[in-house]
């Protein structure tokens, strides 16, 4: 183990498809299945010492400093529909959710669907 996340070598990996409406929980479930498959595939080589190790290229990624409660606030004036949709997906269960304040209090939004806008002609 090292202090910096994702700074060690890669011993196995698998792409996980993330669909346009997948939430954090749905992506996590896919990653768990992928991790089980990769572990099943690589464990014999790890145990025998014959695993092929790939060095991590830290220039190909970025770090997010951790979620703070204010990261879930929906800014209806500054964010477009796709940004709001992606925020809701990212901070949905198991996280505290995207939210907004109304005159009646805090409203938490757990799921959204993007709709194609259509011009109305009269």
N, CA, C and O atoms as a GROMACS GRO file, in nm:
protein
  488
    1UNK      N    1   0.084  -0.118   0.000
    1UNK     CA    2   0.000   0.000   0.000
    1UNK      C    3   0.089   0.125   0.000
    1UNK      O    4   0.196   0.128   0.061
    2UNK      N    5   0.041   0.225  -0.069
    2UNK     CA    6   0.110   0.355  -0.072
    2UNK      C    7   0.008   0.462  -0.036
    2UNK      O    8  -0.112   0.437  -0.042
    3UNK      N    9   0.056   0.581   0.000
    3UNK     CA   10  -0.034   0.688   0.042
    3UNK      C   11  -0.126   0.738  -0.069
    3UNK      O   12  -0.244   0.762  -0.046
    4UNK      N   13  -0.071   0.753  -0.188
    4UNK     CA   14  -0.149   0.809  -0.299
    4UNK      C   15  -0.240   0.701  -0.360
    4UNK      O   16  -0.193   0.592  -0.391
    5UNK      N   17  -0.370   0.732  -0.378
    5UNK     CA   18  -0.457   0.631  -0.439
    5UNK      C   19  -0.418   0.603  -0.584
    5UNK      O   20  -0.373   0.691  -0.657
    6UNK      N   21  -0.436   0.480  -0.623
    6UNK     CA   22  -0.411   0.437  -0.761
    6UNK      C   23  -0.268   0.461  -0.807
    6UNK      O   24  -0.244   0.489  -0.924
    7UNK      N   25  -0.173   0.450  -0.716
    7UNK     CA   26  -0.033   0.476  -0.752
    7UNK      C   27   0.048   0.348  -0.768
    7UNK      O   28   0.168   0.355  -0.799
    8UNK      N   29  -0.012   0.233  -0.748
    8UNK     CA   30   0.062   0.108  -0.761
    8UNK      C   31   0.040   0.047  -0.899
    8UNK      O   32  -0.034   0.101  -0.981
    9UNK      N   33   0.106  -0.062  -0.924
    9UNK     CA   34   0.097  -0.130  -1.053
    9UNK      C   35  -0.041  -0.193  -1.074
    9UNK      O   36  -0.113  -0.221  -0.978
   10UNK      N   37  -0.075  -0.214  -1.200
   10UNK     CA   38  -0.201  -0.278  -1.238
   10UNK      C   39  -0.171  -0.425  -1.265
   10UNK      O   40  -0.081  -0.458  -1.342
   11UNK      N   41  -0.248  -0.512  -1.201
   11UNK     CA   42  -0.231  -0.656  -1.226
   11UNK      C   43  -0.347  -0.712  -1.306
   11UNK      O   44  -0.340  -0.826  -1.353
   12UNK      N   45  -0.451  -0.636  -1.321
   12UNK     CA   46  -0.566  -0.678  -1.402
   12UNK      C   47  -0.667  -0.566  -1.410
   12UNK      O   48  -0.679  -0.484  -1.319
   13UNK      N   49  -0.739  -0.562  -1.520
   13UNK     CA   50  -0.841  -0.459  -1.534
   13UNK      C   51  -0.945  -0.504  -1.635
   13UNK      O   52  -0.921  -0.592  -1.718
   14UNK      N   53  -1.061  -0.441  -1.627
   14UNK     CA   54  -1.171  -0.473  -1.716
   14UNK      C   55  -1.253  -0.345  -1.736
   14UNK      O   56  -1.283  -0.274  -1.641
   15UNK      N   57  -1.288  -0.318  -1.860
   15UNK     CA   58  -1.372  -0.203  -1.890
   15UNK      C   59  -1.514  -0.231  -1.839
   15UNK      O   60  -1.563  -0.344  -1.849
   16UNK      N   61  -1.577  -0.129  -1.786
   16UNK     CA   62  -1.714  -0.140  -1.738
   16UNK      C   63  -1.797  -0.035  -1.812
   16UNK      O   64  -1.767   0.084  -1.803
   17UNK      N   65  -1.900  -0.078  -1.883
   17UNK     CA   66  -1.980   0.021  -1.956
   17UNK      C   67  -2.064   0.105  -1.859
   17UNK      O   68  -2.128   0.052  -1.768
   18UNK      N   69  -2.062   0.235  -1.880
   18UNK     CA   70  -2.145   0.326  -1.802
   18UNK      C   71  -2.246   0.386  -1.899
   18UNK      O   72  -2.211   0.461  -1.990
   19UNK      N   73  -2.371   0.352  -1.877
   19UNK     CA   74  -2.478   0.398  -1.965
   19UNK      C   75  -2.523   0.539  -1.927
   19UNK      O   76  -2.498   0.582  -1.815
   20UNK      N   77  -2.587   0.612  -2.018
   20UNK     CA   78  -2.624   0.752  -1.994
   20UNK      C   79  -2.712   0.778  -1.873
   20UNK      O   80  -2.715   0.890  -1.823
   21UNK      N   81  -2.785   0.677  -1.826
   21UNK     CA   82  -2.871   0.698  -1.709
   21UNK      C   83  -2.828   0.619  -1.586
   21UNK      O   84  -2.901   0.615  -1.487
   22UNK      N   85  -2.709   0.555  -1.590
   22UNK     CA   86  -2.660   0.481  -1.475
   22UNK      C   87  -2.633   0.574  -1.358
   22UNK      O   88  -2.578   0.683  -1.376
   23UNK      N   89  -2.672   0.530  -1.239
   23UNK     CA   90  -2.643   0.606  -1.117
   23UNK      C   91  -2.516   0.552  -1.053
   23UNK      O   92  -2.460   0.451  -1.098
   24UNK      N   93  -2.470   0.621  -0.948
   24UNK     CA   94  -2.350   0.578  -0.877
   24UNK      C   95  -2.364   0.434  -0.828
   24UNK      O   96  -2.270   0.355  -0.840
   25UNK      N   97  -2.480   0.399  -0.773
   25UNK     CA   98  -2.501   0.263  -0.722
   25UNK      C   99  -2.496   0.160  -0.834
   25UNK      O  100  -2.441   0.052  -0.815
   26UNK      N  101  -2.553   0.193  -0.948
   26UNK     CA  102  -2.552   0.100  -1.061
   26UNK      C  103  -2.410   0.079  -1.114
   26UNK      O  104  -2.373  -0.034  -1.148
   27UNK      N  105  -2.332   0.185  -1.121
   27UNK     CA  106  -2.193   0.174  -1.165
   27UNK      C  107  -2.113   0.093  -1.063
   27UNK      O  108  -2.032   0.008  -1.100
   28UNK      N  109  -2.136   0.119  -0.936
   28UNK     CA  110  -2.066   0.044  -0.831
   28UNK      C  111  -2.095  -0.106  -0.844
   28UNK      O  112  -2.004  -0.188  -0.831
   29UNK      N  113  -2.221  -0.142  -0.869
   29UNK     CA  114  -2.257  -0.283  -0.885
   29UNK      C  115  -2.184  -0.346  -1.002
   29UNK      O  116  -2.139  -0.460  -0.994
   30UNK      N  117  -2.172  -0.272  -1.112
   30UNK     CA  118  -2.099  -0.323  -1.228
   30UNK      C  119  -1.951  -0.341  -1.196
   30UNK      O  120  -1.890  -0.438  -1.239
   31UNK      N  121  -1.894  -0.247  -1.121
   31UNK     CA  122  -1.753  -0.255  -1.086
   31UNK      C  123  -1.726  -0.374  -0.994
   31UNK      O  124  -1.622  -0.438  -1.005
   32UNK      N  125  -1.819  -0.402  -0.903
   32UNK     CA  126  -1.802  -0.517  -0.814
   32UNK      C  127  -1.796  -0.647  -0.896
   32UNK      O  128  -1.710  -0.732  -0.871
   33UNK      N  129  -1.886  -0.663  -0.992
   33UNK     CA  130  -1.885  -0.782  -1.077
   33UNK      C  131  -1.754  -0.789  -1.155
   33UNK      O  132  -1.692  -0.896  -1.164
   34UNK      N  133  -1.712  -0.677  -1.212
   34UNK     CA  134  -1.586  -0.675  -1.288
   34UNK      C  135  -1.468  -0.710  -1.198
   34UNK      O  136  -1.378  -0.784  -1.240
   35UNK      N  137  -1.466  -0.660  -1.076
   35UNK     CA  138  -1.356  -0.690  -0.983
   35UNK      C  139  -1.352  -0.839  -0.951
   35UNK      O  140  -1.244  -0.898  -0.943
   36UNK      N  141  -1.468  -0.899  -0.933
   36UNK     CA  142  -1.472  -1.044  -0.906
   36UNK      C  143  -1.418  -1.123  -1.025
   36UNK      O  144  -1.342  -1.218  -1.007
   37UNK      N  145  -1.456  -1.084  -1.146
   37UNK     CA  146  -1.408  -1.153  -1.265
   37UNK      C  147  -1.257  -1.136  -1.283
   37UNK      O  148  -1.188  -1.232  -1.316
   38UNK      N  149  -1.207  -1.015  -1.262
   38UNK     CA  150  -1.064  -0.990  -1.276
   38UNK      C  151  -0.986  -1.066  -1.170
   38UNK      O  152  -0.881  -1.124  -1.199
   39UNK      N  153  -1.036  -1.067  -1.048
   39UNK     CA  154  -0.967  -1.140  -0.941
   39UNK      C  155  -0.964  -1.290  -0.972
   39UNK      O  156  -0.860  -1.355  -0.954
   40UNK      N  157  -1.075  -1.343  -1.017
   40UNK     CA  158  -1.081  -1.485  -1.053
   40UNK      C  159  -0.981  -1.518  -1.163
   40UNK      O  160  -0.919  -1.624  -1.163
   41UNK      N  161  -0.966  -1.426  -1.256
   41UNK     CA  162  -0.876  -1.448  -1.370
   41UNK      C  163  -0.729  -1.432  -1.331
   41UNK      O  164  -0.645  -1.506  -1.382
   42UNK      N  165  -0.698  -1.338  -1.243
   42UNK     CA  166  -0.558  -1.306  -1.215
   42UNK      C  167  -0.501  -1.373  -1.091
   42UNK      O  168  -0.379  -1.385  -1.078
   43UNK      N  169  -0.586  -1.417  -0.999
   43UNK     CA  170  -0.535  -1.472  -0.873
   43UNK      C  171  -0.436  -1.587  -0.892
   43UNK      O  172  -0.334  -1.588  -0.824
   44UNK      N  173  -0.462  -1.684  -0.980
   44UNK     CA  174  -0.362  -1.791  -0.997
   44UNK      C  175  -0.223  -1.737  -1.036
   44UNK      O  176  -0.122  -1.786  -0.986
   45UNK      N  177  -0.218  -1.638  -1.125
   45UNK     CA  178  -0.089  -1.582  -1.166
   45UNK      C  179  -0.026  -1.501  -1.053
   45UNK      O  180   0.097  -1.499  -1.040
   46UNK      N  181  -0.108  -1.435  -0.972
   46UNK     CA  182  -0.054  -1.361  -0.857
   46UNK      C  183   0.010  -1.459  -0.758
   46UNK      O  184   0.121  -1.437  -0.712
   47UNK      N  185  -0.061  -1.567  -0.728
   47UNK     CA  186  -0.012  -1.667  -0.632
   47UNK      C  187   0.115  -1.734  -0.682
   47UNK      O  188   0.208  -1.759  -0.605
   48UNK      N  189   0.119  -1.763  -0.812
   48UNK     CA  190   0.237  -1.831  -0.867
   48UNK      C  191   0.354  -1.736  -0.893
   48UNK      O  192   0.465  -1.781  -0.920
   49UNK      N  193   0.329  -1.606  -0.886
   49UNK     CA  194   0.436  -1.510  -0.911
   49UNK      C  195   0.460  -1.483  -1.058
   49UNK      O  196   0.561  -1.422  -1.094
   50UNK      N  197   0.369  -1.528  -1.144
   50UNK     CA  198   0.388  -1.510  -1.288
   50UNK      C  199   0.299  -1.400  -1.347
   50UNK      O  200   0.280  -1.395  -1.469
   51UNK      N  201   0.247  -1.315  -1.264
   51UNK     CA  202   0.156  -1.210  -1.310
   51UNK      C  203   0.231  -1.103  -1.391
   51UNK      O  204   0.343  -1.064  -1.355
   52UNK      N  205   0.170  -1.058  -1.498
   52UNK     CA  206   0.225  -0.947  -1.575
   52UNK      C  207   0.179  -0.818  -1.510
   52UNK      O  208   0.059  -0.794  -1.494
   53UNK      N  209   0.274  -0.735  -1.472
   53UNK     CA  210   0.244  -0.609  -1.403
   53UNK      C  211   0.256  -0.494  -1.501
   53UNK      O  212   0.354  -0.484  -1.575
   54UNK      N  213   0.157  -0.408  -1.501
   54UNK     CA  214   0.157  -0.289  -1.586
   54UNK      C  215   0.169  -0.166  -1.494
   54UNK      O  216   0.090  -0.149  -1.402
   55UNK      N  217   0.267  -0.082  -1.521
   55UNK     CA  218   0.287   0.037  -1.440
   55UNK      C  219   0.171   0.134  -1.461
   55UNK      O  220   0.124   0.153  -1.573
   56UNK      N  221   0.126   0.195  -1.351
   56UNK     CA  222   0.018   0.293  -1.357
   56UNK      C  223   0.072   0.424  -1.415
   56UNK      O  224   0.176   0.473  -1.372
   57UNK      N  225   0.001   0.479  -1.511
   57UNK     CA  226   0.038   0.608  -1.570
   57UNK      C  227  -0.050   0.716  -1.507
   57UNK      O  228  -0.162   0.740  -1.552
   58UNK      N  229   0.002   0.781  -1.405
   58UNK     CA  230  -0.076   0.881  -1.330
   58UNK      C  231  -0.110   1.004  -1.413
   58UNK      O  232  -0.195   1.084  -1.372
   59UNK      N  233  -0.044   1.023  -1.527
   59UNK     CA  234  -0.077   1.139  -1.611
   59UNK      C  235  -0.208   1.119  -1.686
   59UNK      O  236  -0.262   1.214  -1.743
   60UNK      N  237  -0.260   0.996  -1.688
   60UNK     CA  238  -0.383   0.966  -1.762
   60UNK      C  239  -0.510   0.981  -1.677
   60UNK      O  240  -0.619   0.948  -1.724
   61UNK      N  241  -0.497   1.030  -1.557
   61UNK     CA  242  -0.614   1.043  -1.469
   61UNK      C  243  -0.608   1.172  -1.390
   61UNK      O  244  -0.521   1.256  -1.410
   62UNK      N  245  -0.702   1.184  -1.301
   62UNK     CA  246  -0.707   1.300  -1.212
   62UNK      C  247  -0.764   1.256  -1.078
   62UNK      O  248  -0.815   1.145  -1.064
   63UNK      N  249  -0.754   1.343  -0.979
   63UNK     CA  250  -0.803   1.313  -0.846
   63UNK      C  251  -0.912   1.412  -0.808
   63UNK      O  252  -0.907   1.530  -0.844
   64UNK      N  253  -1.009   1.362  -0.737
   64UNK     CA  254  -1.113   1.448  -0.681
   64UNK      C  255  -1.096   1.440  -0.530
   64UNK      O  256  -1.087   1.331  -0.474
   65UNK      N  257  -1.091   1.554  -0.465
   65UNK     CA  258  -1.056   1.562  -0.324
   65UNK      C  259  -1.158   1.506  -0.226
   65UNK      O  260  -1.142   1.526  -0.106
   66UNK      N  261  -1.258   1.440  -0.270
   66UNK     CA  262  -1.358   1.388  -0.179
   66UNK      C  263  -1.484   1.472  -0.184
   66UNK      O  264  -1.478   1.594  -0.204
   67UNK      N  265  -1.597   1.410  -0.167
   67UNK     CA  266  -1.725   1.478  -0.177
   67UNK      C  267  -1.756   1.553  -0.049
   67UNK      O  268  -1.736   1.502   0.061
   68UNK      N  269  -1.805   1.675  -0.065
   68UNK     CA  270  -1.853   1.757   0.045
   68UNK      C  271  -2.003   1.774   0.025
   68UNK      O  272  -2.050   1.768  -0.088
   69UNK      N  273  -2.080   1.795   0.132
   69UNK     CA  274  -2.225   1.810   0.116
   69UNK      C  275  -2.267   1.913   0.011
   69UNK      O  276  -2.364   1.892  -0.061
   70UNK      N  277  -2.195   2.024   0.002
   70UNK     CA  278  -2.233   2.129  -0.093
   70UNK      C  279  -2.211   2.088  -0.238
   70UNK      O  280  -2.260   2.155  -0.329
   71UNK      N  281  -2.139   1.979  -0.262
   71UNK     CA  282  -2.119   1.931  -0.399
   71UNK      C  283  -2.248   1.880  -0.462
   71UNK      O  284  -2.255   1.866  -0.584
   72UNK      N  285  -2.350   1.852  -0.382
   72UNK     CA  286  -2.476   1.802  -0.434
   72UNK      C  287  -2.579   1.909  -0.466
   72UNK      O  288  -2.689   1.877  -0.511
   73UNK      N  289  -2.545   2.034  -0.444
   73UNK     CA  290  -2.641   2.143  -0.469
   73UNK      C  291  -2.662   2.161  -0.619
   73UNK      O  292  -2.566   2.172  -0.696
   74UNK      N  293  -2.788   2.165  -0.660
   74UNK     CA  294  -2.823   2.190  -0.800
   74UNK      C  295  -2.837   2.340  -0.819
   74UNK      O  296  -2.918   2.405  -0.753
   75UNK      N  297  -2.757   2.395  -0.910
   75UNK     CA  298  -2.766   2.537  -0.944
   75UNK      C  299  -2.846   2.549  -1.072
   75UNK      O  300  -2.791   2.539  -1.182
   76UNK      N  301  -2.976   2.570  -1.058
   76UNK     CA  302  -3.068   2.572  -1.172
   76UNK      C  303  -3.036   2.682  -1.272
   76UNK      O  304  -3.068   2.670  -1.390
   77UNK      N  305  -2.972   2.791  -1.226
   77UNK     CA  306  -2.941   2.904  -1.316
   77UNK      C  307  -2.811   2.883  -1.393
   77UNK      O  308  -2.799   2.930  -1.506
   78UNK      N  309  -2.716   2.814  -1.333
   78UNK     CA  310  -2.583   2.801  -1.395
   78UNK      C  311  -2.561   2.666  -1.465
   78UNK      O  312  -2.472   2.653  -1.548
   79UNK      N  313  -2.642   2.567  -1.431
   79UNK     CA  314  -2.621   2.432  -1.485
   79UNK      C  315  -2.724   2.402  -1.593
   79UNK      O  316  -2.842   2.438  -1.580
   80UNK      N  317  -2.679   2.337  -1.698
   80UNK     CA  318  -2.770   2.292  -1.802
   80UNK      C  319  -2.832   2.158  -1.765
   80UNK      O  320  -2.795   2.098  -1.664
   81UNK      N  321  -2.926   2.112  -1.845
   81UNK     CA  322  -2.998   1.988  -1.817
   81UNK      C  323  -2.902   1.869  -1.805
   81UNK      O  324  -2.917   1.788  -1.714
   82UNK      N  325  -2.804   1.859  -1.895
   82UNK     CA  326  -2.711   1.745  -1.891
   82UNK      C  327  -2.624   1.752  -1.765
   82UNK      O  328  -2.597   1.648  -1.705
   83UNK      N  329  -2.580   1.870  -1.726
   83UNK     CA  330  -2.500   1.883  -1.604
   83UNK      C  331  -2.581   1.841  -1.481
   83UNK      O  332  -2.530   1.771  -1.394
   84UNK      N  333  -2.706   1.883  -1.476
   84UNK     CA  334  -2.790   1.846  -1.363
   84UNK      C  335  -2.813   1.695  -1.362
   84UNK      O  336  -2.804   1.631  -1.257
   85UNK      N  337  -2.841   1.639  -1.478
   85UNK     CA  338  -2.862   1.495  -1.491
   85UNK      C  339  -2.739   1.419  -1.442
   85UNK      O  340  -2.752   1.323  -1.366
   86UNK      N  341  -2.621   1.461  -1.485
   86UNK     CA  342  -2.499   1.392  -1.445
   86UNK      C  343  -2.469   1.410  -1.296
   86UNK      O  344  -2.418   1.318  -1.232
   87UNK      N  345  -2.500   1.527  -1.242
   87UNK     CA  346  -2.482   1.548  -1.098
   87UNK      C  347  -2.572   1.454  -1.020
   87UNK      O  348  -2.527   1.388  -0.926
   88UNK      N  349  -2.699   1.447  -1.058
   88UNK     CA  350  -2.794   1.358  -0.989
   88UNK      C  351  -2.744   1.214  -0.995
   88UNK      O  352  -2.745   1.145  -0.894
   89UNK      N  353  -2.700   1.169  -1.112
   89UNK     CA  354  -2.649   1.031  -1.126
   89UNK      C  355  -2.529   1.006  -1.037
   89UNK      O  356  -2.517   0.900  -0.976
   90UNK      N  357  -2.440   1.105  -1.029
   90UNK     CA  358  -2.314   1.087  -0.956
   90UNK      C  359  -2.332   1.084  -0.805
   90UNK      O  360  -2.258   1.015  -0.735
   91UNK      N  361  -2.429   1.158  -0.753
   91UNK     CA  362  -2.442   1.168  -0.608
   91UNK      C  363  -2.568   1.098  -0.554
   91UNK      O  364  -2.607   1.117  -0.439
   92UNK      N  365  -2.630   1.016  -0.641
   92UNK     CA  366  -2.747   0.939  -0.598
   92UNK      C  367  -2.702   0.828  -0.503
   92UNK      O  368  -2.584   0.817  -0.471
   93UNK      N  369  -2.796   0.746  -0.458
   93UNK     CA  370  -2.764   0.637  -0.364
   93UNK      C  371  -2.638   0.565  -0.407
   93UNK      O  372  -2.625   0.536  -0.526
   94UNK      N  373  -2.547   0.535  -0.321
   94UNK     CA  374  -2.554   0.540  -0.175
   94UNK      C  375  -2.512   0.674  -0.115
   94UNK      O  376  -2.497   0.684   0.007
   95UNK      N  377  -2.492   0.773  -0.197
   95UNK     CA  378  -2.450   0.904  -0.150
   95UNK      C  379  -2.573   0.987  -0.110
   95UNK      O  380  -2.686   0.944  -0.134
   96UNK      N  381  -2.552   1.105  -0.051
   96UNK     CA  382  -2.665   1.184   0.002
   96UNK      C  383  -2.761   1.243  -0.101
   96UNK      O  384  -2.867   1.292  -0.064
   97UNK      N  385  -2.728   1.240  -0.228
   97UNK     CA  386  -2.819   1.287  -0.331
   97UNK      C  387  -2.798   1.431  -0.372
   97UNK      O  388  -2.735   1.510  -0.301
   98UNK      N  389  -2.851   1.465  -0.489
   98UNK     CA  390  -2.849   1.604  -0.538
   98UNK      C  391  -2.969   1.673  -0.476
   98UNK      O  392  -3.073   1.611  -0.453
   99UNK      N  393  -2.954   1.802  -0.448
   99UNK     CA  394  -3.062   1.869  -0.379
   99UNK      C  395  -3.074   2.015  -0.417
   99UNK      O  396  -2.984   2.074  -0.477
  100UNK      N  397  -3.187   2.070  -0.380
  100UNK     CA  398  -3.216   2.210  -0.405
  100UNK      C  399  -3.303   2.259  -0.290
  100UNK      O  400  -3.369   2.180  -0.222
  101UNK      N  401  -3.303   2.387  -0.269
  101UNK     CA  402  -3.388   2.445  -0.166
  101UNK      C  403  -3.506   2.515  -0.230
  101UNK      O  404  -3.491   2.586  -0.330
  102UNK      N  405  -3.622   2.495  -0.174
  102UNK     CA  406  -3.744   2.559  -0.220
  102UNK      C  407  -3.801   2.637  -0.101
  102UNK      O  408  -3.752   2.623   0.011
  103UNK      N  409  -3.903   2.718  -0.124
  103UNK     CA  410  -3.966   2.788  -0.011
  103UNK      C  411  -4.018   2.691   0.097
  103UNK      O  412  -4.035   2.730   0.213
  104UNK      N  413  -4.043   2.566   0.059
  104UNK     CA  414  -4.093   2.467   0.156
  104UNK      C  415  -3.983   2.383   0.217
  104UNK      O  416  -4.010   2.296   0.300
  105UNK      N  417  -3.858   2.407   0.179
  105UNK     CA  418  -3.747   2.333   0.237
  105UNK      C  419  -3.661   2.263   0.133
  105UNK      O  420  -3.671   2.289   0.013
  106UNK      N  421  -3.578   2.175   0.182
  106UNK     CA  422  -3.483   2.103   0.098
  106UNK      C  423  -3.554   1.990   0.023
  106UNK      O  424  -3.635   1.917   0.080
  107UNK      N  425  -3.522   1.978  -0.108
  107UNK     CA  426  -3.575   1.870  -0.191
  107UNK      C  427  -3.456   1.792  -0.244
  107UNK      O  428  -3.364   1.850  -0.303
  108UNK      N  429  -3.457   1.660  -0.225
  108UNK     CA  430  -3.351   1.574  -0.274
  108UNK      C  431  -3.402   1.505  -0.400
  108UNK      O  432  -3.512   1.451  -0.402
  109UNK      N  433  -3.320   1.507  -0.504
  109UNK     CA  434  -3.356   1.445  -0.632
  109UNK      C  435  -3.266   1.324  -0.652
  109UNK      O  436  -3.143   1.336  -0.653
  110UNK      N  437  -3.329   1.207  -0.668
  110UNK     CA  438  -3.255   1.082  -0.676
  110UNK      C  439  -3.235   1.032  -0.819
  110UNK      O  440  -3.139   0.959  -0.846
  111UNK      N  441  -3.323   1.069  -0.911
  111UNK     CA  442  -3.310   1.019  -1.048
  111UNK      C  443  -3.370   1.121  -1.144
  111UNK      O  444  -3.470   1.186  -1.114
  112UNK      N  445  -3.305   1.132  -1.259
  112UNK     CA  446  -3.355   1.218  -1.366
  112UNK      C  447  -3.346   1.142  -1.498
  112UNK      O  448  -3.274   1.042  -1.509
  113UNK      N  449  -3.419   1.189  -1.595
  113UNK     CA  450  -3.412   1.136  -1.731
  113UNK      C  451  -3.402   1.257  -1.824
  113UNK      O  452  -3.481   1.351  -1.812
  114UNK      N  453  -3.308   1.254  -1.914
  114UNK     CA  454  -3.297   1.362  -2.012
  114UNK      C  455  -3.398   1.339  -2.124
  114UNK      O  456  -3.411   1.228  -2.176
  115UNK      N  457  -3.468   1.443  -2.158
  115UNK     CA  458  -3.564   1.436  -2.269
  115UNK      C  459  -3.511   1.523  -2.382
  115UNK      O  460  -3.455   1.630  -2.359
  116UNK      N  461  -3.531   1.478  -2.503
  116UNK     CA  462  -3.494   1.558  -2.619
  116UNK      C  463  -3.592   1.675  -2.630
  116UNK      O  464  -3.714   1.656  -2.628
  117UNK      N  465  -3.539   1.795  -2.640
  117UNK     CA  466  -3.628   1.910  -2.652
  117UNK      C  467  -3.678   1.919  -2.796
  117UNK      O  468  -3.606   1.887  -2.890
  118UNK      N  469  -3.800   1.964  -2.811
  118UNK     CA  470  -3.860   1.979  -2.943
  118UNK      C  471  -3.918   2.119  -2.951
  118UNK      O  472  -3.984   2.167  -2.859
  119UNK      N  473  -3.892   2.183  -3.062
  119UNK     CA  474  -3.950   2.316  -3.083
  119UNK      C  475  -4.100   2.301  -3.109
  119UNK      O  476  -4.143   2.210  -3.179
  120UNK      N  477  -4.177   2.391  -3.053
  120UNK     CA  478  -4.321   2.389  -3.077
  120UNK      C  479  -4.354   2.490  -3.184
  120UNK      O  480  -4.310   2.605  -3.177
  121UNK      N  481  -4.430   2.451  -3.282
  121UNK     CA  482  -4.471   2.540  -3.388
  121UNK      C  483  -4.620   2.563  -3.382
  121UNK      O  484  -4.697   2.468  -3.367
  122UNK      N  485  -4.661   2.687  -3.392
  122UNK     CA  486  -4.804   2.718  -3.388
  122UNK      C  487  -4.854   2.755  -3.525
  122UNK      O  488  -4.972   2.785  -3.542
   0.00000   0.00000   0.00000
